[in-house]
Amino acid sequence: MRTHDLENHDNLYADEVAMQLGETRADALNHALLASGAILLLVAALGVVLIIS
């Protein structure tokens, strides 16, 4: 069983990105940025819909 220290103030893992087998670090970062952008776009669209309605 693994446990995680939720109060890790050293940010030792701040630059780590979960990667799939055979995926380069650049690909992983690109996928993370695309996913973040898609989420931001959906949130903005929802905000516009809520303002209009």
mmCIF file as Biopython writes it, N, C-alpha, C and O atoms, coordinates in Angstrom:
data_model
#
loop_
_atom_site.group_PDB
_atom_site.id
_atom_site.type_symbol
_atom_site.label_atom_id
_atom_site.label_alt_id
_atom_site.label_comp_id
_atom_site.label_asym_id
_atom_site.label_entity_id
_atom_site.label_seq_id
_atom_site.pdbx_PDB_ins_code
_atom_site.Cartn_x
_atom_site.Cartn_y
_atom_site.Cartn_z
_atom_site.occupancy
_atom_site.B_iso_or_equiv
_atom_site.auth_seq_id
_atom_site.auth_asym_id
_atom_site.pdbx_PDB_model_num
ATOM 1   N N  . MET A ? 1  ? 0.848   -1.173 0.000   1.0 0.0 1  A 1 
ATOM 2   C CA . MET A ? 1  ? 0.000   0.000  0.000   1.0 0.0 1  A 1 
ATOM 3   C C  . MET A ? 1  ? 0.891   1.232  0.000   1.0 0.0 1  A 1 
ATOM 4   O O  . MET A ? 1  ? 1.860   1.316  0.754   1.0 0.0 1  A 1 
ATOM 5   N N  . ARG A ? 2  ? 0.551   2.179  -0.850  1.0 0.0 2  A 1 
ATOM 6   C CA . ARG A ? 2  ? 1.321   3.421  -0.911  1.0 0.0 2  A 1 
ATOM 7   C C  . ARG A ? 2  ? 0.527   4.542  -0.263  1.0 0.0 2  A 1 
ATOM 8   O O  . ARG A ? 2  ? -0.697  4.611  -0.373  1.0 0.0 2  A 1 
ATOM 9   N N  . THR A ? 3  ? 1.250   5.409  0.410   1.0 0.0 3  A 1 
ATOM 10  C CA . THR A ? 3  ? 0.622   6.597  0.978   1.0 0.0 3  A 1 
ATOM 11  C C  . THR A ? 3  ? 1.310   7.817  0.403   1.0 0.0 3  A 1 
ATOM 12  O O  . THR A ? 3  ? 2.464   7.754  -0.022  1.0 0.0 3  A 1 
ATOM 13  N N  . HIS A ? 4  ? 0.606   8.903  0.394   1.0 0.0 4  A 1 
ATOM 14  C CA . HIS A ? 4  ? 1.154   10.144 -0.154  1.0 0.0 4  A 1 
ATOM 15  C C  . HIS A ? 4  ? 1.132   11.213 0.925   1.0 0.0 4  A 1 
ATOM 16  O O  . HIS A ? 4  ? 0.164   11.346 1.673   1.0 0.0 4  A 1 
ATOM 17  N N  . ASP A ? 5  ? 2.201   11.958 0.988   1.0 0.0 5  A 1 
ATOM 18  C CA . ASP A ? 5  ? 2.285   13.069 1.918   1.0 0.0 5  A 1 
ATOM 19  C C  . ASP A ? 5  ? 1.582   14.260 1.282   1.0 0.0 5  A 1 
ATOM 20  O O  . ASP A ? 5  ? 2.102   14.863 0.343   1.0 0.0 5  A 1 
ATOM 21  N N  . LEU A ? 6  ? 0.403   14.597 1.790   1.0 0.0 6  A 1 
ATOM 22  C CA . LEU A ? 6  ? -0.375  15.672 1.205   1.0 0.0 6  A 1 
ATOM 23  C C  . LEU A ? 6  ? 0.176   17.046 1.559   1.0 0.0 6  A 1 
ATOM 24  O O  . LEU A ? 6  ? -0.229  18.045 0.966   1.0 0.0 6  A 1 
ATOM 25  N N  . GLU A ? 7  ? 1.077   17.108 2.499   1.0 0.0 7  A 1 
ATOM 26  C CA . GLU A ? 7  ? 1.647   18.387 2.901   1.0 0.0 7  A 1 
ATOM 27  C C  . GLU A ? 7  ? 3.107   18.488 2.486   1.0 0.0 7  A 1 
ATOM 28  O O  . GLU A ? 7  ? 3.946   18.937 3.267   1.0 0.0 7  A 1 
ATOM 29  N N  . ASN A ? 8  ? 3.411   18.075 1.270   1.0 0.0 8  A 1 
ATOM 30  C CA . ASN A ? 8  ? 4.769   18.153 0.742   1.0 0.0 8  A 1 
ATOM 31  C C  . ASN A ? 8  ? 5.006   19.573 0.243   1.0 0.0 8  A 1 
ATOM 32  O O  . ASN A ? 8  ? 4.527   19.945 -0.828  1.0 0.0 8  A 1 
ATOM 33  N N  . HIS A ? 9  ? 5.738   20.359 1.009   1.0 0.0 9  A 1 
ATOM 34  C CA . HIS A ? 9  ? 5.952   21.754 0.662   1.0 0.0 9  A 1 
ATOM 35  C C  . HIS A ? 9  ? 7.212   21.962 -0.173  1.0 0.0 9  A 1 
ATOM 36  O O  . HIS A ? 9  ? 7.524   23.094 -0.543  1.0 0.0 9  A 1 
ATOM 37  N N  . ASP A ? 10 ? 7.926   20.910 -0.468  1.0 0.0 10 A 1 
ATOM 38  C CA . ASP A ? 10 ? 9.153   21.039 -1.250  1.0 0.0 10 A 1 
ATOM 39  C C  . ASP A ? 10 ? 8.903   21.033 -2.749  1.0 0.0 10 A 1 
ATOM 40  O O  . ASP A ? 10 ? 9.810   21.351 -3.519  1.0 0.0 10 A 1 
ATOM 41  N N  . ASN A ? 11 ? 7.694   20.680 -3.188  1.0 0.0 11 A 1 
ATOM 42  C CA . ASN A ? 11 ? 7.355   20.579 -4.609  1.0 0.0 11 A 1 
ATOM 43  C C  . ASN A ? 11 ? 8.338   19.681 -5.355  1.0 0.0 11 A 1 
ATOM 44  O O  . ASN A ? 11 ? 8.789   20.014 -6.451  1.0 0.0 11 A 1 
ATOM 45  N N  . LEU A ? 12 ? 8.662   18.549 -4.755  1.0 0.0 12 A 1 
ATOM 46  C CA . LEU A ? 12 ? 9.610   17.637 -5.380  1.0 0.0 12 A 1 
ATOM 47  C C  . LEU A ? 12 ? 9.068   17.040 -6.669  1.0 0.0 12 A 1 
ATOM 48  O O  . LEU A ? 12 ? 9.843   16.661 -7.547  1.0 0.0 12 A 1 
ATOM 49  N N  . TYR A ? 13 ? 7.757   16.954 -6.793  1.0 0.0 13 A 1 
ATOM 50  C CA . TYR A ? 13 ? 7.149   16.305 -7.954  1.0 0.0 13 A 1 
ATOM 51  C C  . TYR A ? 13 ? 6.411   17.314 -8.833  1.0 0.0 13 A 1 
ATOM 52  O O  . TYR A ? 13 ? 5.597   16.915 -9.667  1.0 0.0 13 A 1 
ATOM 53  N N  . ALA A ? 14 ? 6.673   18.596 -8.668  1.0 0.0 14 A 1 
ATOM 54  C CA . ALA A ? 14 ? 5.942   19.622 -9.396  1.0 0.0 14 A 1 
ATOM 55  C C  . ALA A ? 14 ? 6.180   19.537 -10.899 1.0 0.0 14 A 1 
ATOM 56  O O  . ALA A ? 14 ? 5.292   19.886 -11.677 1.0 0.0 14 A 1 
ATOM 57  N N  . ASP A ? 15 ? 7.351   19.084 -11.327 1.0 0.0 15 A 1 
ATOM 58  C CA . ASP A ? 15 ? 7.639   19.050 -12.760 1.0 0.0 15 A 1 
ATOM 59  C C  . ASP A ? 15 ? 7.395   17.672 -13.381 1.0 0.0 15 A 1 
ATOM 60  O O  . ASP A ? 15 ? 7.727   17.461 -14.547 1.0 0.0 15 A 1 
ATOM 61  N N  . GLU A ? 16 ? 6.828   16.742 -12.631 1.0 0.0 16 A 1 
ATOM 62  C CA . GLU A ? 16 ? 6.559   15.424 -13.182 1.0 0.0 16 A 1 
ATOM 63  C C  . GLU A ? 16 ? 5.181   15.394 -13.823 1.0 0.0 16 A 1 
ATOM 64  O O  . GLU A ? 16 ? 4.219   15.940 -13.284 1.0 0.0 16 A 1 
ATOM 65  N N  . VAL A ? 17 ? 5.099   14.749 -14.978 1.0 0.0 17 A 1 
ATOM 66  C CA . VAL A ? 17 ? 3.842   14.597 -15.699 1.0 0.0 17 A 1 
ATOM 67  C C  . VAL A ? 17 ? 3.638   13.106 -15.916 1.0 0.0 17 A 1 
ATOM 68  O O  . VAL A ? 17 ? 4.561   12.396 -16.317 1.0 0.0 17 A 1 
ATOM 69  N N  . ALA A ? 18 ? 2.427   12.635 -15.650 1.0 0.0 18 A 1 
ATOM 70  C CA . ALA A ? 18 ? 2.140   11.219 -15.883 1.0 0.0 18 A 1 
ATOM 71  C C  . ALA A ? 18 ? 2.298   10.924 -17.374 1.0 0.0 18 A 1 
ATOM 72  O O  . ALA A ? 18 ? 1.740   11.631 -18.213 1.0 0.0 18 A 1 
ATOM 73  N N  . MET A ? 19 ? 3.052   9.888  -17.697 1.0 0.0 19 A 1 
ATOM 74  C CA . MET A ? 19 ? 3.324   9.580  -19.093 1.0 0.0 19 A 1 
ATOM 75  C C  . MET A ? 19 ? 2.866   8.170  -19.421 1.0 0.0 19 A 1 
ATOM 76  O O  . MET A ? 19 ? 2.896   7.280  -18.571 1.0 0.0 19 A 1 
ATOM 77  N N  . GLN A ? 20 ? 2.444   7.977  -20.654 1.0 0.0 20 A 1 
ATOM 78  C CA . GLN A ? 20 ? 2.103   6.656  -21.132 1.0 0.0 20 A 1 
ATOM 79  C C  . GLN A ? 20 ? 3.369   5.984  -21.642 1.0 0.0 20 A 1 
ATOM 80  O O  . GLN A ? 20 ? 4.367   6.645  -21.931 1.0 0.0 20 A 1 
ATOM 81  N N  . LEU A ? 21 ? 3.314   4.661  -21.748 1.0 0.0 21 A 1 
ATOM 82  C CA . LEU A ? 21 ? 4.459   3.908  -22.223 1.0 0.0 21 A 1 
ATOM 83  C C  . LEU A ? 21 ? 4.826   4.360  -23.635 1.0 0.0 21 A 1 
ATOM 84  O O  . LEU A ? 21 ? 3.969   4.377  -24.519 1.0 0.0 21 A 1 
ATOM 85  N N  . GLY A ? 22 ? 6.066   4.721  -23.852 1.0 0.0 22 A 1 
ATOM 86  C CA . GLY A ? 22 ? 6.542   5.130  -25.164 1.0 0.0 22 A 1 
ATOM 87  C C  . GLY A ? 22 ? 6.274   6.593  -25.496 1.0 0.0 22 A 1 
ATOM 88  O O  . GLY A ? 22 ? 6.613   7.042  -26.591 1.0 0.0 22 A 1 
ATOM 89  N N  . GLU A ? 23 ? 5.683   7.335  -24.592 1.0 0.0 23 A 1 
ATOM 90  C CA . GLU A ? 23 ? 5.378   8.736  -24.841 1.0 0.0 23 A 1 
ATOM 91  C C  . GLU A ? 23 ? 6.551   9.598  -24.371 1.0 0.0 23 A 1 
ATOM 92  O O  . GLU A ? 23 ? 7.076   9.402  -23.275 1.0 0.0 23 A 1 
ATOM 93  N N  . THR A ? 24 ? 6.948   10.539 -25.199 1.0 0.0 24 A 1 
ATOM 94  C CA . THR A ? 24 ? 8.041   11.423 -24.806 1.0 0.0 24 A 1 
ATOM 95  C C  . THR A ? 24 ? 7.522   12.475 -23.836 1.0 0.0 24 A 1 
ATOM 96  O O  . THR A ? 24 ? 6.316   12.691 -23.718 1.0 0.0 24 A 1 
ATOM 97  N N  . ARG A ? 25 ? 8.441   13.117 -23.153 1.0 0.0 25 A 1 
ATOM 98  C CA . ARG A ? 25 ? 8.052   14.173 -22.206 1.0 0.0 25 A 1 
ATOM 99  C C  . ARG A ? 25 ? 7.354   15.317 -22.937 1.0 0.0 25 A 1 
ATOM 100 O O  . ARG A ? 25 ? 6.387   15.884 -22.429 1.0 0.0 25 A 1 
ATOM 101 N N  . ALA A ? 26 ? 7.844   15.655 -24.125 1.0 0.0 26 A 1 
ATOM 102 C CA . ALA A ? 26 ? 7.224   16.735 -24.909 1.0 0.0 26 A 1 
ATOM 103 C C  . ALA A ? 26 ? 5.795   16.365 -25.292 1.0 0.0 26 A 1 
ATOM 104 O O  . ALA A ? 26 ? 4.901   17.210 -25.238 1.0 0.0 26 A 1 
ATOM 105 N N  . ASP A ? 27 ? 5.572   15.110 -25.679 1.0 0.0 27 A 1 
ATOM 106 C CA . ASP A ? 27 ? 4.216   14.666 -26.019 1.0 0.0 27 A 1 
ATOM 107 C C  . ASP A ? 27 ? 3.302   14.732 -24.804 1.0 0.0 27 A 1 
ATOM 108 O O  . ASP A ? 27 ? 2.150   15.153 -24.913 1.0 0.0 27 A 1 
ATOM 109 N N  . ALA A ? 28 ? 3.808   14.321 -23.654 1.0 0.0 28 A 1 
ATOM 110 C CA . ALA A ? 28 ? 3.005   14.345 -22.435 1.0 0.0 28 A 1 
ATOM 111 C C  . ALA A ? 28 ? 2.626   15.770 -22.070 1.0 0.0 28 A 1 
ATOM 112 O O  . ALA A ? 28 ? 1.482   16.033 -21.700 1.0 0.0 28 A 1 
ATOM 113 N N  . LEU A ? 29 ? 3.572   16.690 -22.171 1.0 0.0 29 A 1 
ATOM 114 C CA . LEU A ? 29 ? 3.278   18.093 -21.871 1.0 0.0 29 A 1 
ATOM 115 C C  . LEU A ? 29 ? 2.290   18.677 -22.876 1.0 0.0 29 A 1 
ATOM 116 O O  . LEU A ? 29 ? 1.402   19.447 -22.509 1.0 0.0 29 A 1 
ATOM 117 N N  . ASN A ? 30 ? 2.451   18.308 -24.140 1.0 0.0 30 A 1 
ATOM 118 C CA . ASN A ? 30 ? 1.536   18.782 -25.170 1.0 0.0 30 A 1 
ATOM 119 C C  . ASN A ? 30 ? 0.118   18.288 -24.893 1.0 0.0 30 A 1 
ATOM 120 O O  . ASN A ? 30 ? -0.839  19.054 -25.006 1.0 0.0 30 A 1 
ATOM 121 N N  . HIS A ? 31 ? -0.020  17.024 -24.534 1.0 0.0 31 A 1 
ATOM 122 C CA . HIS A ? 31 ? -1.342  16.475 -24.223 1.0 0.0 31 A 1 
ATOM 123 C C  . HIS A ? 31 ? -1.946  17.160 -22.999 1.0 0.0 31 A 1 
ATOM 124 O O  . HIS A ? 31 ? -3.145  17.438 -22.969 1.0 0.0 31 A 1 
ATOM 125 N N  . ALA A ? 32 ? -1.131  17.427 -22.009 1.0 0.0 32 A 1 
ATOM 126 C CA . ALA A ? 32 ? -1.631  18.109 -20.807 1.0 0.0 32 A 1 
ATOM 127 C C  . ALA A ? 32 ? -2.088  19.527 -21.140 1.0 0.0 32 A 1 
ATOM 128 O O  . ALA A ? 32 ? -3.115  19.979 -20.633 1.0 0.0 32 A 1 
ATOM 129 N N  . LEU A ? 33 ? -1.343  20.227 -21.980 1.0 0.0 33 A 1 
ATOM 130 C CA . LEU A ? 33 ? -1.734  21.582 -22.368 1.0 0.0 33 A 1 
ATOM 131 C C  . LEU A ? 33 ? -3.007  21.575 -23.204 1.0 0.0 33 A 1 
ATOM 132 O O  . LEU A ? 33 ? -3.866  22.440 -23.032 1.0 0.0 33 A 1 
ATOM 133 N N  . LEU A ? 34 ? -3.136  20.613 -24.102 1.0 0.0 34 A 1 
ATOM 134 C CA . LEU A ? 34 ? -4.356  20.517 -24.911 1.0 0.0 34 A 1 
ATOM 135 C C  . LEU A ? 34 ? -5.565  20.217 -24.034 1.0 0.0 34 A 1 
ATOM 136 O O  . LEU A ? 34 ? -6.632  20.798 -24.233 1.0 0.0 34 A 1 
ATOM 137 N N  . ALA A ? 35 ? -5.413  19.324 -23.075 1.0 0.0 35 A 1 
ATOM 138 C CA . ALA A ? 35 ? -6.513  18.995 -22.173 1.0 0.0 35 A 1 
ATOM 139 C C  . ALA A ? 35 ? -6.892  20.212 -21.329 1.0 0.0 35 A 1 
ATOM 140 O O  . ALA A ? 35 ? -8.076  20.485 -21.133 1.0 0.0 35 A 1 
ATOM 141 N N  . SER A ? 36 ? -5.904  20.937 -20.835 1.0 0.0 36 A 1 
ATOM 142 C CA . SER A ? 36 ? -6.176  22.145 -20.039 1.0 0.0 36 A 1 
ATOM 143 C C  . SER A ? 36 ? -6.880  23.199 -20.887 1.0 0.0 36 A 1 
ATOM 144 O O  . SER A ? 36 ? -7.813  23.855 -20.423 1.0 0.0 36 A 1 
ATOM 145 N N  . GLY A ? 37 ? -6.438  23.359 -22.114 1.0 0.0 37 A 1 
ATOM 146 C CA . GLY A ? 37 ? -7.072  24.322 -23.020 1.0 0.0 37 A 1 
ATOM 147 C C  . GLY A ? 37 ? -8.509  23.949 -23.319 1.0 0.0 37 A 1 
ATOM 148 O O  . GLY A ? 37 ? -9.380  24.817 -23.371 1.0 0.0 37 A 1 
ATOM 149 N N  . ALA A ? 38 ? -8.767  22.657 -23.516 1.0 0.0 38 A 1 
ATOM 150 C CA . ALA A ? 38 ? -10.131 22.202 -23.786 1.0 0.0 38 A 1 
ATOM 151 C C  . ALA A ? 38 ? -11.035 22.460 -22.589 1.0 0.0 38 A 1 
ATOM 152 O O  . ALA A ? 38 ? -12.184 22.872 -22.754 1.0 0.0 38 A 1 
ATOM 153 N N  . ILE A ? 39 ? -10.528 22.223 -21.394 1.0 0.0 39 A 1 
ATOM 154 C CA . ILE A ? 39 ? -11.316 22.473 -20.183 1.0 0.0 39 A 1 
ATOM 155 C C  . ILE A ? 39 ? -11.612 23.962 -20.049 1.0 0.0 39 A 1 
ATOM 156 O O  . ILE A ? 39 ? -12.743 24.342 -19.746 1.0 0.0 39 A 1 
ATOM 157 N N  . LEU A ? 40 ? -10.609 24.808 -20.270 1.0 0.0 40 A 1 
ATOM 158 C CA . LEU A ? 40 ? -10.826 26.253 -20.187 1.0 0.0 40 A 1 
ATOM 159 C C  . LEU A ? 40 ? -11.851 26.727 -21.215 1.0 0.0 40 A 1 
ATOM 160 O O  . LEU A ? 40 ? -12.680 27.587 -20.918 1.0 0.0 40 A 1 
ATOM 161 N N  . LEU A ? 41 ? -11.794 26.171 -22.414 1.0 0.0 41 A 1 
ATOM 162 C CA . LEU A ? 41 ? -12.752 26.525 -23.459 1.0 0.0 41 A 1 
ATOM 163 C C  . LEU A ? 41 ? -14.167 26.126 -23.063 1.0 0.0 41 A 1 
ATOM 164 O O  . LEU A ? 41 ? -15.106 26.895 -23.264 1.0 0.0 41 A 1 
ATOM 165 N N  . LEU A ? 42 ? -14.327 24.936 -22.506 1.0 0.0 42 A 1 
ATOM 166 C CA . LEU A ? 42 ? -15.644 24.485 -22.070 1.0 0.0 42 A 1 
ATOM 167 C C  . LEU A ? 42 ? -16.189 25.338 -20.932 1.0 0.0 42 A 1 
ATOM 168 O O  . LEU A ? 42 ? -17.378 25.658 -20.909 1.0 0.0 42 A 1 
ATOM 169 N N  . VAL A ? 43 ? -15.335 25.704 -19.995 1.0 0.0 43 A 1 
ATOM 170 C CA . VAL A ? 43 ? -15.769 26.562 -18.885 1.0 0.0 43 A 1 
ATOM 171 C C  . VAL A ? 43 ? -16.182 27.939 -19.405 1.0 0.0 43 A 1 
ATOM 172 O O  . VAL A ? 43 ? -17.186 28.496 -18.962 1.0 0.0 43 A 1 
ATOM 173 N N  . ALA A ? 44 ? -15.412 28.484 -20.342 1.0 0.0 44 A 1 
ATOM 174 C CA . ALA A ? 44 ? -15.759 29.789 -20.914 1.0 0.0 44 A 1 
ATOM 175 C C  . ALA A ? 44 ? -17.074 29.703 -21.672 1.0 0.0 44 A 1 
ATOM 176 O O  . ALA A ? 44 ? -17.911 30.599 -21.557 1.0 0.0 44 A 1 
ATOM 177 N N  . ALA A ? 45 ? -17.269 28.639 -22.445 1.0 0.0 45 A 1 
ATOM 178 C CA . ALA A ? 45 ? -18.519 28.472 -23.184 1.0 0.0 45 A 1 
ATOM 179 C C  . ALA A ? 45 ? -19.697 28.344 -22.224 1.0 0.0 45 A 1 
ATOM 180 O O  . ALA A ? 45 ? -20.757 28.917 -22.476 1.0 0.0 45 A 1 
ATOM 181 N N  . LEU A ? 46 ? -19.535 27.618 -21.147 1.0 0.0 46 A 1 
ATOM 182 C CA . LEU A ? 46 ? -20.593 27.491 -20.169 1.0 0.0 46 A 1 
ATOM 183 C C  . LEU A ? 46 ? -20.922 28.840 -19.535 1.0 0.0 46 A 1 
ATOM 184 O O  . LEU A ? 46 ? -22.090 29.151 -19.303 1.0 0.0 46 A 1 
ATOM 185 N N  . GLY A ? 47 ? -19.908 29.630 -19.259 1.0 0.0 47 A 1 
ATOM 186 C CA . GLY A ? 47 ? -20.123 30.956 -18.710 1.0 0.0 47 A 1 
ATOM 187 C C  . GLY A ? 47 ? -20.912 31.832 -19.663 1.0 0.0 47 A 1 
ATOM 188 O O  . GLY A ? 47 ? -21.809 32.559 -19.235 1.0 0.0 47 A 1 
ATOM 189 N N  . VAL A ? 48 ? -20.590 31.773 -20.958 1.0 0.0 48 A 1 
ATOM 190 C CA . VAL A ? 48 ? -21.318 32.560 -21.953 1.0 0.0 48 A 1 
ATOM 191 C C  . VAL A ? 48 ? -22.770 32.118 -22.021 1.0 0.0 48 A 1 
ATOM 192 O O  . VAL A ? 48 ? -23.672 32.953 -22.074 1.0 0.0 48 A 1 
ATOM 193 N N  . VAL A ? 49 ? -23.001 30.809 -22.019 1.0 0.0 49 A 1 
ATOM 194 C CA . VAL A ? 49 ? -24.370 30.286 -22.068 1.0 0.0 49 A 1 
ATOM 195 C C  . VAL A ? 49 ? -25.159 30.736 -20.838 1.0 0.0 49 A 1 
ATOM 196 O O  . VAL A ? 49 ? -26.331 31.097 -20.948 1.0 0.0 49 A 1 
ATOM 197 N N  . LEU A ? 50 ? -24.528 30.716 -19.690 1.0 0.0 50 A 1 
ATOM 198 C CA . LEU A ? 50 ? -25.222 31.126 -18.460 1.0 0.0 50 A 1 
ATOM 199 C C  . LEU A ? 50 ? -25.517 32.630 -18.468 1.0 0.0 50 A 1 
ATOM 200 O O  . LEU A ? 50 ? -26.549 33.055 -17.950 1.0 0.0 50 A 1 
ATOM 201 N N  . ILE A ? 51 ? -24.631 33.429 -19.043 1.0 0.0 51 A 1 
ATOM 202 C CA . ILE A ? 51 ? -24.864 34.869 -19.104 1.0 0.0 51 A 1 
ATOM 203 C C  . ILE A ? 51 ? -26.000 35.175 -20.077 1.0 0.0 51 A 1 
ATOM 204 O O  . ILE A ? 51 ? -26.839 36.033 -19.799 1.0 0.0 51 A 1 
ATOM 205 N N  . ILE A ? 52 ? -26.033 34.490 -21.198 1.0 0.0 52 A 1 
ATOM 206 C CA . ILE A ? 52 ? -27.069 34.724 -22.217 1.0 0.0 52 A 1 
ATOM 207 C C  . ILE A ? 52 ? -28.439 34.300 -21.724 1.0 0.0 52 A 1 
ATOM 208 O O  . ILE A ? 52 ? -29.434 34.971 -21.997 1.0 0.0 52 A 1 
ATOM 209 N N  . SER A ? 53 ? -28.498 33.197 -21.005 1.0 0.0 53 A 1 
ATOM 210 C CA . SER A ? 53 ? -29.802 32.679 -20.584 1.0 0.0 53 A 1 
ATOM 211 C C  . SER A ? 53 ? -30.355 33.370 -19.362 1.0 0.0 53 A 1 
ATOM 212 O O  . SER A ? 53 ? -31.446 33.031 -18.902 1.0 0.0 53 A 1 
#
